[in-house]
Amino acid sequence: MKTMVRLKYLYVVAAFSAVSLVSAQNAERQLAFDNYHRYFEEAQRTPLDAEKEKGLKHFRDFYAVTPYRGHELKRVMPLSDILANWQDDGHFADLEEREQQVMAGNDQGAVGELLSDAFFRIWKVAEEFRTDRMGYSLDKKVFRKCQKAILHYGNLEVSRSNRVHRFHASCFAIPTAAVNTYFCFLKQMDKVESGKNKDRELTEVCDMLKVLGLQAWTQPLRHDETDKNVVQIERFRQHVWWVGGNALAYRSLLPVAVMYRSVPMIELLAEVAKRGIGCTAQPVYDEAFWTEGCTADGAGWGHGMQCLIWGYPIDGTLSALGMLTSLKNTLWETKLDKDNVETLFNYIEGSNWFYYKGYPLPYLDRSTAQYNPDKRDIRSLGIARQLLKDWSDSFDARQQNELNGFKKEAEQRNINMNGYPAGLYSGTRWFFNNDKLIKKNERYHIFVNMSSVRCDGLESAPGFADAYNFYPTDGMTLFQKRGNEYAQVIGAWDVTATPGVTAREGMDRLVPVTNWRGYCSKHNFAAAATNGGENAVAGYLFEKMNASEKEGVNDKGNNVRKNEVLYGVKAYKSYFMLGDYMIALGAGITNLNPQMEGTIRTTIDQTLHESDVLAMQDGRQIPVGKGVWSFFVGDKPVWVIQKGKFSYTILPQYTRNASFVYETKKTDWVGRNGANKGKKDLPGQVDILRLWIDHSQTPVDDTYGYVVYAGDEMPADRLPFQVLRNDTLVQAVENNNGEVVEAVFYKEGTRLKASRGELSVSAPCAVLIDKDKLSVTDAMMNPDCKEIIVDYGGKRITVAMPQGMLCGKSVTVNL
């Protein structure tokens, strides 16, 4: 056996030497083929018993008839156009000029796009052979073109420099096309590998497809010890390109392992998939199996600590689950353990909060500005379906009932899950790993997206994704009753007037940039306290920074020293959910760059104007037309009401200058997201209602206060609450009977006077006193904080703080 392997190895080396594919002068090409030979030999040396042989045959037979990620072929040009452009030498005529240009330049992205285009064309033609629509014996001329194209474009790919990271094309697209092409011609490949067909060019093609496929495991280089041996668990840990969706979802790892007949590869993937269905969190970031994926709060991280929900986290989880499903009834089958089950349920329950009445919330991935106003399924429905179909024996009766209930309501695109505890599917929920407070019920949805140094912002990537994701985590506050109010207007948004955000105006001075980590706050303070019911409180200390400047970030983009208008505003911001009212307070608002042009403003809302707008004061309607209107009439504030939607007013003791306007604005959908290019029927204009507070250009320790009413009736003439304090030490509100007290303490030891006694705390935190329940959240996520002592009304209450993965979670105790 060893002799045969060695002869095979020498033959391959000799063959490729003859065509200059392995060269002592080309280190990159040499490395690619050295890796191929090493893993080929290792696979050949691995002892295979009957069960392993059976398992490998099962997979090879499966991939021989089933395309892997076949949906990606939809973007490839029609078959007739491919054949018309295909020359006898294997080159595509319409790509030749482009090839000369990009290969002469230094734009690795352009090279990758060219080669991906070529290999997807080859794959599309290969599918015709797989299905016998283009028989091998009848279309030898086309098959020869396939061989020549694989060698030509493959040679260009494996000769590319590894001194720059070769990402999407080299690790996702080209390996996927290569391994599918290999299995389309599996009969021919088997004959080559068994020595029954010694055609030199076909042998070169077989080996080239394996070299290209192996890039799913090797590219991009990590420049660490795992580059020397990619078949190890550490290859798939502690690196943004090798965890979550980037690890399992977009790489053709299992098909390549099967192509190599590599049992060690398959065994490793089984372990990665199982361990990948687990949680991560800030306090266990270095110990968690994946640094991104599902978070302990029920949400997820991707591309660092940014809350993406539907992108990398769910893609990685779905792919891990799918891989484990593929391994069922094989030698590599594994069961879901308790941690897997808890992670999946936590994510299903948590993801529901980021979806409302058929619509995913905006700004939870980098495609919000890609115009799509239609309803769609929640993506976690795919997890529930797969669990019920393939893993029902992993759950008890209660869990199966929950999955069935979720599946039924998710398919109806209206998830309420009545009968479950408050805070699980509805009520209020604090996502402590992601600085987010959400209130959700059957009547409305409120989303408060705060910021701290513990999290990253939302990535932007002009050209193929959102170009202006600059403010989503700056306190963005969204109010919805239907679920798609913002999806229709963000194409015309002044993004410096993002709802809830305190920022410097200046949309005309913003330029699109690529920033893979987004923007966050410099300060380690963000918290929300809730018991899951209708009342909750949240607050954070905001001063914007570029998350790409954090230590250890290796995936920055091109945003450095751009868009200075974003920076230099400091504010203490808090939010109080009290029945159907949300109160927002701001204090310490200061322009740290007063010389810079632009007014500092806090935007209350910038939403779709779809019904009559009224101004009400003391039960009297005040006529409102187009143009800018003040919130003050006769030195008293008005309620601004959009019929059937939300009502807004300001608190005059904290707000001096506030205005609103409804107007028609032109959209720029293509400028906001390049993927909109070519879409038909993009709305050219949209009606917008915008409300804001003006702090002037040079505020120092300014304040604000505003109220949003979400109920179905008219807001009360007398507000059902009072503000207890609004400064840089404490921000607090209580209802009129004193049963509910909500407070954000920025400094320990500060005393707050409430109607039922004084309140103080031993550490910075958020506090909710809701009748007979006390909820406390550590605002610093301090792992050394074992308890927070609350003094209230003469009583001293010690509240133990969660440790480990749950550090930062809200804790509720009975008073």
C-alpha positions in Angstrom: 0.0 0.0 0.0 2.8 2.4 0.9 4.6 1.7 -2.3 1.5 2.4 -4.3 0.9 5.7 -2.5 4.5 6.7 -3.0 4.3 5.9 -6.7 1.1 7.9 -7.0 2.8 10.8 -5.2 5.8 10.7 -7.5 3.6 10.5 -10.6 1.6 13.5 -9.5 4.7 15.6 -8.8 6.2 14.6 -12.1 3.0 15.4 -14.0 2.7 18.8 -12.4 6.4 19.6 -12.9 5.9 19.0 -16.6 3.2 21.7 -16.8 5.0 24.0 -14.4 2.3 23.8 -11.8 4.8 22.9 -9.1 7.9 25.1 -9.2 10.7 25.8 -6.8 10.4 29.5 -7.9 6.8 29.8 -6.9 6.4 29.4 -3.1 2.6 30.0 -3.2 2.0 27.3 -5.7 4.4 25.0 -4.1 2.7 25.4 -0.7 -0.7 24.7 -2.3 0.4 21.4 -3.8 2.6 20.4 -0.8 -0.6 20.7 1.3 -2.6 18.7 -1.2 0.0 15.9 -1.3 0.3 15.8 2.5 -3.4 15.5 3.2 -3.9 13.1 0.3 -1.2 10.8 1.8 -2.6 11.1 5.3 -6.0 10.1 4.1 -4.5 7.1 2.2 -2.6 6.0 5.3 -5.7 6.2 7.6 -6.8 2.6 8.2 -10.4 2.1 7.0 -12.6 -0.6 8.4 -15.8 -1.7 6.7 -18.0 0.9 8.5 -15.7 3.8 7.6 -15.6 2.6 4.0 -19.4 2.3 4.0 -19.7 5.8 5.5 -17.4 7.4 2.9 -19.2 5.6 0.1 -22.5 6.9 1.4 -21.2 10.5 1.2 -19.5 10.1 -2.1 -22.7 8.6 -3.6 -24.7 11.4 -2.1 -22.5 14.2 -3.4 -22.3 12.5 -6.8 -26.0 13.3 -7.3 -26.7 16.3 -5.0 -25.1 19.7 -5.6 -23.7 21.4 -2.5 -24.9 25.0 -2.1 -26.4 24.6 -5.5 -28.6 27.7 -5.0 -25.5 29.7 -5.7 -25.7 28.8 -9.4 -28.7 31.1 -9.8 -26.3 34.0 -10.2 -24.4 32.5 -13.1 -25.0 33.5 -16.7 -27.2 31.3 -18.9 -25.6 28.0 -20.2 -26.0 29.1 -23.8 -23.9 32.3 -23.1 -21.2 30.3 -21.3 -20.9 27.9 -24.3 -20.9 30.7 -26.8 -18.0 32.4 -25.0 -15.9 29.3 -24.4 -12.8 28.9 -26.6 -11.0 25.7 -27.4 -8.2 26.6 -25.1 -10.6 26.7 -22.2 -10.5 30.5 -21.9 -13.7 32.5 -21.8 -13.5 35.1 -24.5 -15.5 37.7 -22.6 -13.2 37.4 -19.6 -9.8 37.7 -21.5 -9.5 41.4 -21.5 -10.7 41.6 -17.8 -8.1 38.8 -17.0 -5.3 40.8 -18.5 -6.2 43.9 -16.5 -6.8 42.4 -13.1 -3.8 40.0 -13.3 -1.6 43.0 -14.2 -2.9 45.0 -11.3 -2.7 44.4 -7.5 -6.4 44.3 -6.7 -6.9 40.9 -5.1 -10.6 41.4 -4.8 -10.9 41.9 -8.5 -8.8 38.7 -9.2 -11.0 36.8 -6.9 -14.2 37.9 -8.6 -12.8 37.0 -12.0 -11.7 33.5 -11.0 -15.0 32.9 -9.1 -16.9 33.9 -12.2 -14.9 31.4 -14.3 -15.2 28.5 -11.9 -18.9 29.0 -11.4 -19.3 28.8 -15.1 -17.3 25.6 -15.2 -19.5 24.2 -12.4 -22.7 25.1 -14.2 -21.5 23.2 -17.3 -20.4 20.3 -15.1 -24.0 20.1 -13.8 -25.1 19.3 -17.3 -22.8 16.3 -17.3 -23.9 15.3 -13.8 -27.6 15.1 -14.9 -26.7 13.6 -18.3 -28.3 16.5 -20.2 -24.8 16.8 -21.7 -23.5 13.3 -21.9 -19.7 12.7 -21.4 -19.4 10.5 -24.5 -21.4 12.8 -26.7 -19.8 16.1 -25.6 -16.1 15.4 -25.5 -15.3 18.7 -27.0 -17.0 20.5 -24.1 -15.4 18.2 -21.6 -12.0 19.0 -23.0 -12.8 22.7 -22.6 -13.7 22.0 -19.0 -10.4 20.3 -18.4 -8.4 23.1 -20.0 -10.4 25.8 -18.1 -9.9 24.1 -14.8 -6.1 24.0 -15.3 -5.8 27.5 -16.7 -7.9 29.3 -14.1 -6.8 27.0 -11.3 -3.2 27.8 -12.1 -4.0 31.5 -11.7 -5.7 30.9 -8.4 -3.0 28.7 -6.7 -0.3 31.1 -7.8 -1.9 34.0 -5.9 0.0 35.6 -3.0 -0.7 34.6 0.5 0.8 37.8 1.8 -2.7 39.3 1.6 -5.6 37.4 3.0 -7.5 35.6 0.3 -11.0 35.5 1.6 -14.4 35.1 -0.1 -13.3 33.8 -3.5 -10.5 31.6 -2.3 -12.1 30.0 0.8 -15.8 30.1 -0.1 -16.6 30.4 -3.8 -13.8 28.6 -5.7 -13.6 25.6 -3.4 -17.4 25.2 -3.6 -17.3 25.3 -7.4 -14.3 22.9 -7.5 -15.7 20.2 -5.2 -19.0 20.3 -7.0 -17.2 19.9 -10.4 -15.3 17.0 -9.0 -18.4 15.2 -7.9 -20.2 16.0 -11.2 -17.4 14.0 -12.9 -17.0 11.4 -10.1 -16.9 8.4 -12.4 -13.9 9.9 -14.2 -12.3 11.0 -10.9 -12.7 7.5 -9.4 -11.0 5.9 -12.4 -8.1 8.3 -12.2 -7.7 7.7 -8.4 -7.8 4.0 -8.9 -5.3 4.0 -11.7 -7.8 2.8 -14.3 -7.5 6.0 -16.3 -4.0 7.3 -16.7 -4.9 10.2 -19.1 -2.4 12.9 -18.1 -4.6 15.9 -18.5 -7.5 14.2 -16.6 -5.1 13.3 -13.8 -4.0 17.0 -13.6 -7.6 18.1 -13.5 -8.4 15.7 -10.7 -5.5 16.9 -8.6 -6.2 20.6 -9.4 -9.8 20.3 -8.2 -8.5 18.8 -5.0 -6.0 21.6 -4.5 -8.7 24.2 -5.1 -11.1 22.4 -2.8 -8.6 22.2 0.0 -8.6 26.0 0.1 -11.9 25.7 2.1 -9.6 24.4 4.9 -6.5 26.5 4.3 -7.6 30.0 3.2 -7.1 32.6 4.4 -3.9 31.9 6.3 -4.1 32.6 10.0 -0.4 33.0 10.3 -0.2 30.8 13.3 0.6 27.2 14.1 -2.7 25.9 12.6 -1.5 26.8 9.1 1.0 23.9 9.4 -1.8 21.5 10.1 -5.4 22.6 9.3 -7.0 19.4 10.5 -7.0 20.3 14.2 -9.7 21.8 16.5 -7.8 25.1 17.1 -8.1 25.8 13.4 -11.8 26.6 14.0 -11.5 28.7 17.1 -10.4 32.2 18.3 -10.4 33.9 14.9 -13.2 35.9 13.1 -12.6 34.0 9.8 -12.8 30.6 11.4 -15.8 30.7 13.8 -19.6 30.9 13.3 -20.9 31.4 9.8 -17.4 32.0 8.4 -16.3 28.6 9.8 -19.0 26.2 8.8 -21.7 28.0 6.8 -19.9 29.2 3.7 -17.1 26.7 3.4 -17.6 23.4 1.6 -15.8 21.6 4.4 -17.6 18.3 4.5 -17.7 17.7 0.7 -14.0 18.4 0.5 -13.3 16.0 3.4 -15.3 13.4 1.4 -13.4 14.2 -1.8 -10.2 13.5 0.1 -11.7 10.4 1.7 -10.3 11.9 4.9 -11.7 10.3 8.1 -9.7 12.7 10.3 -11.4 15.7 8.6 -14.9 14.2 9.0 -14.2 13.4 12.7 -12.9 16.9 13.3 -16.0 18.5 11.6 -18.3 16.4 13.8 -16.5 17.8 16.9 -16.6 21.4 15.6 -20.3 21.2 14.7 -21.2 19.8 18.1 -19.1 22.3 20.1 -20.2 25.1 17.8 -23.8 24.8 19.1 -22.9 26.6 22.4 -22.9 30.1 23.9 -20.4 32.8 24.1 -20.4 35.9 26.3 -18.0 38.7 27.3 -16.8 37.2 30.6 -16.0 33.8 29.0 -14.9 35.2 25.6 -11.5 33.5 25.7 -12.8 30.2 27.0 -15.9 29.8 24.9 -15.5 27.4 22.0 -16.5 30.1 19.5 -15.9 33.8 20.1 -19.0 34.5 18.0 -22.2 32.7 17.4 -25.1 32.3 19.9 -24.7 34.6 23.0 -25.9 33.7 26.5 -28.6 36.3 26.4 -30.4 34.6 23.5 -29.0 36.7 20.7 -25.8 36.4 18.7 -22.5 37.9 17.6 -20.8 38.0 14.3 -17.6 39.7 13.0 -16.6 40.4 16.6 -19.0 41.4 19.3 -21.6 42.9 17.0 -25.3 41.9 17.3 -26.2 40.5 13.9 -28.8 37.8 14.7 -29.6 36.7 11.2 -26.1 36.7 9.7 -23.0 34.8 11.0 -24.6 33.6 14.2 -27.6 31.8 12.8 -25.7 30.7 9.6 -23.1 29.1 11.8 -25.7 27.4 14.1 -27.8 26.2 11.2 -24.8 24.8 9.4 -23.5 23.1 12.5 -27.0 21.5 13.1 -27.2 20.6 9.4 -23.7 18.9 9.5 -24.7 16.9 12.5 -27.9 15.9 10.7 -25.8 14.8 7.7 -23.7 12.6 10.0 -26.8 10.8 11.5 -26.9 7.1 10.8 -23.2 7.1 10.1 -20.1 6.1 12.0 -19.7 9.8 13.0 -23.2 10.3 14.4 -23.5 12.2 17.7 -26.3 13.2 20.0 -27.4 16.7 21.1 -26.4 17.2 24.7 -28.0 19.4 27.3 -25.8 22.4 26.4 -26.7 22.0 22.7 -30.4 21.9 23.6 -30.3 24.9 26.0 -28.4 26.9 23.4 -30.9 26.2 20.6 -33.9 27.0 22.8 -32.4 30.1 24.1 -31.7 31.3 20.6 -35.1 30.4 19.3 -36.8 32.3 22.1 -34.3 35.2 21.9 -34.4 35.7 18.2 -38.2 36.1 18.3 -37.7 39.5 19.9 -35.9 40.7 16.8 -38.8 39.9 14.5 -42.3 41.4 14.5 -45.4 40.4 12.7 -43.6 39.0 9.7 -40.7 41.5 9.5 -37.2 41.2 10.9 -36.1 44.3 12.8 -33.8 46.7 10.9 -30.1 47.1 11.7 -29.4 43.5 12.8 -27.3 42.7 9.8 -25.5 44.7 7.1 -28.4 44.5 4.6 -31.1 46.7 6.2 -30.9 49.3 3.4 -31.4 46.5 0.8 -35.0 47.3 -0.2 -37.3 44.5 0.8 -40.6 45.7 2.3 -42.3 42.3 2.1 -43.0 39.9 4.9 -40.8 36.9 5.3 -40.2 33.9 7.6 -38.2 34.3 10.8 -34.9 32.5 10.0 -34.9 30.6 13.3 -38.0 28.7 12.0 -35.4 26.7 10.0 -33.9 25.5 13.3 -37.3 24.5 14.8 -38.2 22.6 11.7 -34.9 20.7 11.6 -35.1 19.9 15.3 -38.6 18.5 15.0 -37.8 16.6 11.8 -34.5 15.0 12.8 -33.9 15.5 16.5 -37.2 15.0 18.2 -35.8 12.3 20.4 -33.5 14.9 22.0 -36.4 16.7 23.7 -39.0 16.0 26.4 -42.7 16.5 25.9 -42.7 20.1 27.2 -39.8 21.1 24.8 -41.5 19.4 21.8 -44.7 21.3 22.6 -42.8 24.6 22.7 -41.1 23.8 19.4 -44.4 22.9 17.7 -46.0 26.0 19.0 -43.2 28.2 17.8 -43.2 26.5 14.4 -46.9 27.0 14.0 -46.9 30.7 14.9 -43.7 31.4 13.0 -45.3 29.9 9.9 -48.2 32.3 10.4 -45.6 35.1 10.8 -47.0 36.3 14.0 -45.2 35.0 17.1 -46.9 35.6 20.5 -46.6 32.3 22.3 -49.3 33.2 24.8 -49.1 31.2 28.1 -45.3 31.3 28.4 -43.7 33.3 31.2 -43.2 37.1 30.7 -39.8 37.8 29.2 -39.5 34.6 27.3 -41.4 35.5 24.1 -43.1 38.8 25.0 -43.0 41.6 27.6 -39.6 43.1 28.1 -36.2 41.5 27.7 -32.6 42.7 28.4 -30.0 41.3 26.0 -27.1 41.8 28.3 -24.4 40.6 25.8 -25.6 43.1 23.2 -26.7 46.2 25.1 -30.3 46.0 23.9 -33.7 46.4 25.7 -36.8 45.3 23.8 -40.5 45.6 24.6 -42.8 43.4 22.6 -46.5 42.6 22.7 -49.3 42.1 20.3 -50.0 45.8 20.0 -46.5 47.3 19.5 -42.8 46.8 19.5 -40.1 49.1 21.0 -36.4 48.6 20.4 -33.7 50.4 22.4 -30.2 49.8 20.9 -27.7 51.1 23.3 -23.9 51.0 23.3 -20.8 50.3 25.5 -17.2 49.4 25.0 -18.2 45.8 25.7 -19.8 45.4 22.3 -19.0 46.3 18.7 -21.3 48.3 16.4 -22.8 47.2 13.1 -20.6 46.7 10.1 -20.9 48.6 6.9 -19.5 47.7 3.5 -20.3 50.0 0.5 -20.8 48.4 -2.8 -22.5 45.2 -1.8 -24.0 46.0 1.7 -25.1 48.9 3.8 -23.0 52.0 3.3 -24.0 54.1 6.3 -24.3 51.9 9.3 -22.9 54.6 11.5 -25.5 55.1 14.3 -27.5 52.0 15.0 -25.9 51.3 18.4 -25.9 55.0 19.5 -29.2 54.6 21.3 -31.3 54.0 18.3 -34.9 53.7 19.5 -37.5 52.3 17.1 -41.3 52.2 17.5 -43.4 49.9 15.4 -47.0 48.7 15.3 -47.0 47.0 11.9 -43.3 45.9 11.7 -42.0 47.5 8.5 -42.5 51.2 9.2 -38.7 51.9 9.0 -38.0 49.5 6.2 -39.8 51.8 3.8 -38.1 55.1 4.8 -34.4 54.4 5.5 -33.7 55.0 1.8 -34.4 58.6 2.5 -33.2 58.9 6.1 -30.9 61.6 7.3 -28.8 59.1 9.1 -27.4 61.7 11.5 -31.1 61.9 12.6 -31.4 58.2 13.5 -34.3 57.8 16.0 -33.2 58.1 19.6 -29.6 59.2 18.8 -27.9 62.3 20.2 -25.5 63.4 17.4 -24.1 66.2 15.3 -26.1 67.0 12.2 -24.3 66.7 8.9 -25.6 64.0 6.6 -24.0 65.9 3.7 -20.5 65.5 5.2 -20.7 61.7 5.6 -18.9 59.4 3.2 -19.5 55.6 2.9 -16.7 53.5 4.4 -16.0 49.9 5.1 -15.9 49.2 8.8 -16.1 45.5 9.9 -16.5 46.4 13.6 -18.8 49.5 13.5 -18.9 52.0 16.3 -19.4 51.8 20.0 -19.1 53.9 23.2 -15.8 54.5 25.0 -17.4 53.8 28.3 -18.1 50.5 30.1 -21.6 51.3 31.3 -24.9 49.9 29.9 -27.7 48.1 31.7 -31.4 47.4 31.7 -33.4 46.1 34.7 -36.6 44.1 34.0 -38.6 41.2 35.5 -39.9 40.4 32.0 -43.2 42.3 32.5 -44.3 45.5 30.9 -42.1 47.8 33.0 -38.3 48.1 32.5 -35.5 50.7 32.8 -32.3 51.1 30.8 -29.4 53.5 30.6 -25.9 54.0 29.2 -23.0 56.5 29.1 -22.3 57.4 25.5 -19.2 58.8 23.9 -18.6 57.5 20.4 -15.5 55.6 19.3 -14.6 53.5 16.3 -14.7 49.8 17.4 -12.0 49.1 14.9 -9.6 50.9 17.3 -10.0 48.3 20.0 -6.9 46.3 20.8 -6.5 43.1 18.8 -8.9 43.9 16.0 -7.4 42.5 12.8 -10.4 43.2 10.5 -10.7 47.0 10.3 -11.8 48.2 6.8 -10.9 51.6 5.4 -12.6 53.9 7.9 -9.6 55.4 9.8 -9.6 59.2 10.0 -12.9 59.5 8.1 -16.2 61.0 9.0 -15.1 63.2 11.9 -18.7 64.5 12.2 -19.5 61.2 14.0 -17.4 61.9 17.1 -17.2 64.3 20.0 -20.6 64.2 21.6 -21.1 62.9 25.2 -24.4 62.1 26.8 -26.0 60.1 29.7 -29.1 58.5 28.2 -31.8 56.5 29.8 -35.2 54.9 28.9 -38.1 54.0 31.1 -40.9 51.6 30.0 -43.9 52.3 32.2 -47.1 50.7 31.0 -47.8 52.1 27.5 -45.4 55.0 28.0 -41.7 55.2 27.2 -39.8 58.1 28.8 -36.4 59.1 27.5 -34.1 61.3 29.5 -30.7 62.8 28.7 -28.2 64.6 30.8 -24.6 65.9 30.6 -25.0 66.5 26.9 -21.8 68.1 25.8 -20.2 68.9 22.4 -16.5 68.0 23.0 -15.6 69.6 19.6 -17.5 72.9 19.8 -15.5 74.3 16.9 -16.9 71.8 14.5 -19.8 72.8 12.4 -23.2 71.3 13.1 -26.0 71.5 15.7 -26.2 68.8 18.3 -29.6 67.2 18.3 -31.5 64.3 19.8 -33.9 62.7 17.4 -37.1 61.5 18.9 -38.3 59.6 15.8 -37.9 59.6 12.0 -40.6 57.3 10.8 -43.0 56.6 7.9 -45.7 59.3 7.7 -48.8 57.3 6.7 -51.8 58.9 8.5 -53.0 62.3 9.8 -50.7 64.1 12.2 -52.4 66.1 15.0 -51.2 68.4 17.7 -53.1 68.2 21.0 -52.9 70.5 24.0 -55.2 70.2 27.1 -57.7 68.2 25.0 -57.8 70.8 22.2 -56.6 70.1 18.7 -54.2 72.5 17.1 -54.0 72.6 13.3 -50.8 71.3 11.8 -49.6 71.6 8.2 -46.4 71.1 6.3 -43.3 72.8 7.4 -41.4 72.8 10.7 -43.5 73.2 13.9 -42.5 73.7 17.4 -43.5 71.4 20.3 -44.3 74.5 22.2 -47.6 76.4 21.8 -48.0 79.3 24.3 -45.0 78.0 26.3 -46.7 74.7 26.9 -45.8 71.4 25.1 -48.2 69.7 22.7 -48.7 66.0 22.0 -47.8 65.2 18.4 -50.0 62.3 17.4 -49.9 60.2 14.2 -53.3 58.5 14.1 -53.2 54.8 14.6 -49.5 55.0 15.5 -47.6 56.7 18.3 -47.9 60.0 20.2 -44.9 62.2 21.2 -44.4 65.0 23.7 -41.5 66.6 25.5 -40.8 67.4 29.1 -40.4 71.1 29.3 -38.3 71.1 32.5 -35.5 69.3 30.6 -36.1 70.4 27.0 -35.9 74.0 25.7 -36.2 73.6 21.9 -38.0 70.8 20.1 -39.6 70.6 16.7 -41.3 68.3 14.3 -42.0 68.2 10.5 -43.7 65.9 8.0 -42.2 66.0 4.6 -41.7 64.2 1.3 -38.1 63.2 0.7 -36.3 61.7 -2.2 -34.8 58.2 -1.7 -31.3 57.0 -2.6 -31.7 53.2 -2.2 -28.7 52.4 -4.4 -26.5 54.8 -2.5 -27.5 53.3 0.8 -26.9 49.7 -0.4 -25.3 48.7 -3.7 -27.3 45.5 -3.9 -30.3 47.7 -4.8 -28.7 48.4 -8.2 -30.9 46.8 -10.9 -33.9 46.4 -8.7 -37.1 47.5 -10.3 -39.8 49.7 -8.8 -37.6 51.2 -6.1 -39.7 54.1 -4.5 -38.3 57.4 -5.6 -39.7 59.3 -2.7 -41.3 58.7 0.7 -43.3 60.6 3.3 -41.5 61.0 6.6 -42.5 62.3 10.1 -39.4 63.6 11.9 -39.3 64.9 15.5 -36.2 66.2 17.3 -34.7 68.2 20.1 -32.1 71.0 19.4 -29.2 71.4 21.8 -27.4 74.2 19.8 -23.9 73.8 18.4 -22.1 74.2 21.8 -24.1 72.5 24.5 -22.4 71.9 27.9 -24.2 69.6 30.4 -27.5 70.1 28.5 -30.5 67.9 29.2 -33.6 66.5 27.4 -36.8 64.6 28.2 -39.4 63.2 25.9 -42.3 60.8 26.1 -43.6 58.3 23.5 -47.1 56.9 24.1 -47.8 53.5 22.4 -51.4 52.9 23.6 -54.5 52.7 21.4 -56.3 55.6 23.2 -55.4 59.2 23.4 -52.5 59.9 25.8 -53.6 61.1 29.3 -54.0 64.8 30.0 -52.0 64.3 33.1 -48.8 62.2 32.8 -49.1 59.1 34.9 -45.5 59.4 36.2 -43.0 61.9 37.5 -39.3 62.3 36.9 -37.4 62.0 40.1 -34.0 63.1 38.8 -32.1 63.6 35.6 -28.4 64.3 35.9 -25.1 62.6 35.4 -25.4 60.7 38.7 -28.9 59.4 38.6 -31.8 59.3 36.1 -35.1 58.1 37.6 -38.8 58.0 37.1 -41.7 56.7 39.2 -45.4 56.2 38.6 -47.9 58.5 40.3 -48.8 56.0 43.1 -45.1 55.2 43.8 -45.5 51.5 43.2 -43.1 51.5 40.3 -39.7 53.1 40.6 -37.1 53.0 37.8 -33.6 54.3 38.1 -30.2 54.3 36.5 -27.3 54.9 39.0 -24.1 56.0 37.3 -22.3 56.1 40.6 -22.6 54.1 43.7 -23.6 55.7 47.0 -25.8 58.4 45.3 -29.1 58.8 47.1 -32.4 59.1 45.3 -35.6 60.4 47.0 -38.7 58.5 46.0 -42.2 58.8 47.3 -41.9 55.7 49.4 -38.4 56.3 50.8 -34.8 56.9 49.8 -33.0 54.5 47.4 -29.3 54.0 47.0 -27.0 51.2 45.7 -23.5 49.8 46.3 -22.4 49.7 42.6 -23.4 51.4 39.3 -26.5 49.6 38.1 -30.1 49.8 36.8 -32.9 49.3 39.3 -36.6 48.4 38.8 -38.9 48.3 41.8 -42.2 46.9 40.4 -44.7 46.6 43.2 -43.3 43.6 45.2 -40.4 42.8 43.0 -36.9 44.2 42.8 -34.8 43.9 39.7 -31.1 44.9 39.6 -28.5 44.8 36.8 -24.8 45.4 37.1 -24.1 48.2 34.6 -20.4 47.4 34.4 -20.7 43.6 33.9 -18.0 43.4 36.5 -16.9 39.8 37.2 -15.6 40.8 40.6 -19.0 42.1 41.6 -20.6 39.3 43.5 -23.5 41.2 45.0 -25.2 44.6 44.9 -26.7 46.0 48.0 -29.9 48.1 47.6 -31.1 50.4 50.4 -34.7 51.3 49.9 -37.2 52.7 52.4 -35.0 51.7 55.3 -34.5 48.2 54.2 -31.1 46.7 53.2 -31.5 44.1 50.4 -28.5 42.1 49.2 -28.9 40.9 45.6 -26.4 38.2 44.3 -25.1 39.0 40.9 -24.9 36.3 38.2 -21.4 35.0 37.5 -19.6 33.5 34.5 -21.5 33.4 31.3 -24.6 35.1 32.8 -22.7 38.1 34.2 -24.6 41.2 33.4 -28.0 39.6 33.4 -30.9 41.2 35.3 -31.8 39.6 38.6 -35.2 39.7 40.2 -36.0 39.1 43.9 -39.1 39.5 46.0 -39.3 42.4 48.3 
